[in-house]
Each structure stands twice: as structure tokens, then as C-alpha cells.
Amino acid sequence: MEALVRIPSLTSLAVRPDHVDGDQVVEPWYLRGACRGLDSAIFYPDPVEEFVIEHALSVCARCEVRPECLDHALSSRESTGIWGGTTEQDRRRILRRRRSA
């Protein structure tokens, strides 16, 4: 059995480091994130630090795995931080709209 890996800044994720899909090795989505290697504090700013929030959102804007990240945040009910190019308030709005639809 393969060991599971915990990523400190994504502690709710526990996945195999990679898996084989045919002849290709596929990395978990978060290993392809534009945020990889950055200080995770950037993505957990104080709500009044708009410039830090904008910086985090700009990282997300150029990220190839933004949809997967947002999906993770919504499905696991991440209540803090910037995930998938959204703030906490954005995700609450998305979830409210889904419930009322």
C-alpha cells in the first residue's frame, strides 16, 4: 500500500503522491498550483489587508488548477482563506446560490 502525503498548507487533503493513468504519471492537482512553493500565509490574509487579498487572487488568476481548487474548497467547506480564486465571502455566496437553486 502506498503511503499518503499530507501537505501542511492543505491539511484537509491526503492523497497519493502520484498515480499512473495508462503510461502517464499524474500529479495531484495541488502540486500543479501556481501557489506551490509560496508562503501559505498569503492565502490566509487578514480581511482588512486588501492588497494581500488582491495578491493572492492574482496568483489564482494565472493558475491552471483553479477549478479543482475551488471545487475542493466548496466540497470540503473551507471557511477561511483564498481558494480557487475566491474569498470566504465569494464561497459563501456560491454555496447559498447552489442551495436556493
ChimeraX commands (.cxc) that place a marker at each C-alpha (Angstrom):
marker #1 position 0.00,0.00,0.00 radius 0.5
marker #1 position 1.26,3.45,-0.91 radius 0.5
marker #1 position 1.78,6.00,1.84 radius 0.5
marker #1 position -0.46,9.04,2.00 radius 0.5
marker #1 position 1.03,12.51,1.91 radius 0.5
marker #1 position -0.18,15.49,3.95 radius 0.5
marker #1 position 0.56,18.95,2.64 radius 0.5
marker #1 position 0.88,21.44,5.54 radius 0.5
marker #1 position -0.94,24.28,3.80 radius 0.5
marker #1 position -3.66,21.93,2.55 radius 0.5
marker #1 position -4.10,19.81,5.66 radius 0.5
marker #1 position -7.53,18.59,4.67 radius 0.5
marker #1 position -6.04,16.86,1.63 radius 0.5
marker #1 position -4.48,13.44,1.95 radius 0.5
marker #1 position -3.69,11.80,-1.38 radius 0.5
marker #1 position -1.19,9.53,-3.01 radius 0.5
marker #1 position 1.82,11.49,-4.26 radius 0.5
marker #1 position 1.01,10.41,-7.81 radius 0.5
marker #1 position -0.80,7.69,-9.71 radius 0.5
marker #1 position -0.49,6.04,-13.08 radius 0.5
marker #1 position -3.08,6.68,-15.77 radius 0.5
marker #1 position -2.12,4.43,-18.65 radius 0.5
marker #1 position 1.51,5.30,-19.33 radius 0.5
marker #1 position 1.35,8.72,-17.69 radius 0.5
marker #1 position 2.10,9.60,-14.10 radius 0.5
marker #1 position -0.49,12.13,-12.93 radius 0.5
marker #1 position 0.29,14.51,-10.08 radius 0.5
marker #1 position -2.39,15.57,-7.61 radius 0.5
marker #1 position -3.96,18.87,-8.70 radius 0.5
marker #1 position -2.45,20.92,-5.88 radius 0.5
marker #1 position 1.09,20.06,-6.97 radius 0.5
marker #1 position 0.40,21.93,-10.22 radius 0.5
marker #1 position -0.98,25.02,-8.49 radius 0.5
marker #1 position 0.52,28.46,-9.09 radius 0.5
marker #1 position 0.66,28.76,-5.29 radius 0.5
marker #1 position 3.01,25.81,-4.91 radius 0.5
marker #1 position 6.11,26.90,-3.03 radius 0.5
marker #1 position 4.63,30.21,-1.90 radius 0.5
marker #1 position 4.11,31.09,1.74 radius 0.5
marker #1 position 0.61,29.84,2.58 radius 0.5
marker #1 position 0.08,32.93,4.79 radius 0.5
marker #1 position -0.53,34.86,1.55 radius 0.5
marker #1 position -3.75,32.89,1.15 radius 0.5
marker #1 position -4.96,33.49,4.71 radius 0.5
marker #1 position -4.79,37.29,4.93 radius 0.5
marker #1 position -6.45,39.49,7.50 radius 0.5
marker #1 position -9.76,40.62,5.92 radius 0.5
marker #1 position -8.70,44.28,6.06 radius 0.5
marker #1 position -5.45,43.66,4.13 radius 0.5
marker #1 position -6.95,44.23,0.69 radius 0.5
marker #1 position -3.55,44.40,-1.03 radius 0.5
marker #1 position -2.66,40.92,0.29 radius 0.5
marker #1 position -6.05,39.57,-0.81 radius 0.5
marker #1 position -5.52,41.07,-4.29 radius 0.5
marker #1 position -2.05,39.50,-4.46 radius 0.5
marker #1 position -3.44,36.06,-3.57 radius 0.5
marker #1 position -6.25,36.43,-6.12 radius 0.5
marker #1 position -3.72,37.43,-8.79 radius 0.5
marker #1 position -1.80,34.19,-8.15 radius 0.5
marker #1 position -5.05,32.24,-8.56 radius 0.5
marker #1 position -5.91,34.13,-11.75 radius 0.5
marker #1 position -2.97,32.56,-13.57 radius 0.5
marker #1 position -3.41,29.08,-12.08 radius 0.5
marker #1 position -4.23,26.08,-14.26 radius 0.5
marker #1 position -5.91,24.17,-11.41 radius 0.5
marker #1 position -8.18,26.93,-10.15 radius 0.5
marker #1 position -11.37,24.94,-10.91 radius 0.5
marker #1 position -10.10,21.91,-8.96 radius 0.5
marker #1 position -9.02,24.12,-6.07 radius 0.5
marker #1 position -12.41,25.85,-5.92 radius 0.5
marker #1 position -14.20,22.51,-6.14 radius 0.5
marker #1 position -12.13,21.24,-3.20 radius 0.5
marker #1 position -12.88,24.37,-1.16 radius 0.5
marker #1 position -16.61,24.13,-1.79 radius 0.5
marker #1 position -16.91,20.39,-1.23 radius 0.5
marker #1 position -14.87,20.45,1.98 radius 0.5
marker #1 position -16.47,23.70,3.19 radius 0.5
marker #1 position -13.16,25.58,3.56 radius 0.5
marker #1 position -14.31,28.51,5.67 radius 0.5
marker #1 position -11.09,30.51,5.63 radius 0.5
marker #1 position -8.56,31.65,3.10 radius 0.5
marker #1 position -8.35,32.21,-0.62 radius 0.5
marker #1 position -9.15,29.06,-2.62 radius 0.5
marker #1 position -9.66,28.71,-6.36 radius 0.5
marker #1 position -9.66,32.44,-6.90 radius 0.5
marker #1 position -12.38,33.07,-4.33 radius 0.5
marker #1 position -12.56,34.71,-0.94 radius 0.5
marker #1 position -14.51,33.33,2.02 radius 0.5
marker #1 position -17.41,35.64,1.14 radius 0.5
marker #1 position -17.37,34.52,-2.51 radius 0.5
marker #1 position -17.63,30.86,-1.49 radius 0.5
marker #1 position -20.48,31.57,0.93 radius 0.5
marker #1 position -22.37,33.29,-1.92 radius 0.5
marker #1 position -21.73,30.36,-4.27 radius 0.5
marker #1 position -22.99,27.87,-1.68 radius 0.5
marker #1 position -26.09,29.98,-0.94 radius 0.5
marker #1 position -26.91,30.17,-4.65 radius 0.5
marker #1 position -26.50,26.41,-5.01 radius 0.5
marker #1 position -28.83,25.77,-2.08 radius 0.5
marker #1 position -31.51,28.11,-3.42 radius 0.5
marker #1 position -31.32,26.75,-6.99 radius 0.5
marker link #1:1,2 radius 0.2
marker link #1:2,3 radius 0.2
marker link #1:3,4 radius 0.2
marker link #1:4,5 radius 0.2
marker link #1:5,6 radius 0.2
marker link #1:6,7 radius 0.2
marker link #1:7,8 radius 0.2
marker link #1:8,9 radius 0.2
marker link #1:9,10 radius 0.2
marker link #1:10,11 radius 0.2
marker link #1:11,12 radius 0.2
marker link #1:12,13 radius 0.2
marker link #1:13,14 radius 0.2
marker link #1:14,15 radius 0.2
marker link #1:15,16 radius 0.2
marker link #1:16,17 radius 0.2
marker link #1:17,18 radius 0.2
marker link #1:18,19 radius 0.2
marker link #1:19,20 radius 0.2
marker link #1:20,21 radius 0.2
marker link #1:21,22 radius 0.2
marker link #1:22,23 radius 0.2
marker link #1:23,24 radius 0.2
marker link #1:24,25 radius 0.2
marker link #1:25,26 radius 0.2
marker link #1:26,27 radius 0.2
marker link #1:27,28 radius 0.2
marker link #1:28,29 radius 0.2
marker link #1:29,30 radius 0.2
marker link #1:30,31 radius 0.2
marker link #1:31,32 radius 0.2
marker link #1:32,33 radius 0.2
marker link #1:33,34 radius 0.2
marker link #1:34,35 radius 0.2
marker link #1:35,36 radius 0.2
marker link #1:36,37 radius 0.2
marker link #1:37,38 radius 0.2
marker link #1:38,39 radius 0.2
marker link #1:39,40 radius 0.2
marker link #1:40,41 radius 0.2
marker link #1:41,42 radius 0.2
marker link #1:42,43 radius 0.2
marker link #1:43,44 radius 0.2
marker link #1:44,45 radius 0.2
marker link #1:45,46 radius 0.2
marker link #1:46,47 radius 0.2
marker link #1:47,48 radius 0.2
marker link #1:48,49 radius 0.2
marker link #1:49,50 radius 0.2
marker link #1:50,51 radius 0.2
marker link #1:51,52 radius 0.2
marker link #1:52,53 radius 0.2
marker link #1:53,54 radius 0.2
marker link #1:54,55 radius 0.2
marker link #1:55,56 radius 0.2
marker link #1:56,57 radius 0.2
marker link #1:57,58 radius 0.2
marker link #1:58,59 radius 0.2
marker link #1:59,60 radius 0.2
marker link #1:60,61 radius 0.2
marker link #1:61,62 radius 0.2
marker link #1:62,63 radius 0.2
marker link #1:63,64 radius 0.2
marker link #1:64,65 radius 0.2
marker link #1:65,66 radius 0.2
marker link #1:66,67 radius 0.2
marker link #1:67,68 radius 0.2
marker link #1:68,69 radius 0.2
marker link #1:69,70 radius 0.2
marker link #1:70,71 radius 0.2
marker link #1:71,72 radius 0.2
marker link #1:72,73 radius 0.2
marker link #1:73,74 radius 0.2
marker link #1:74,75 radius 0.2
marker link #1:75,76 radius 0.2
marker link #1:76,77 radius 0.2
marker link #1:77,78 radius 0.2
marker link #1:78,79 radius 0.2
marker link #1:79,80 radius 0.2
marker link #1:80,81 radius 0.2
marker link #1:81,82 radius 0.2
marker link #1:82,83 radius 0.2
marker link #1:83,84 radius 0.2
marker link #1:84,85 radius 0.2
marker link #1:85,86 radius 0.2
marker link #1:86,87 radius 0.2
marker link #1:87,88 radius 0.2
marker link #1:88,89 radius 0.2
marker link #1:89,90 radius 0.2
marker link #1:90,91 radius 0.2
marker link #1:91,92 radius 0.2
marker link #1:92,93 radius 0.2
marker link #1:93,94 radius 0.2
marker link #1:94,95 radius 0.2
marker link #1:95,96 radius 0.2
marker link #1:96,97 radius 0.2
marker link #1:97,98 radius 0.2
marker link #1:98,99 radius 0.2
marker link #1:99,100 radius 0.2
marker link #1:100,101 radius 0.2
view
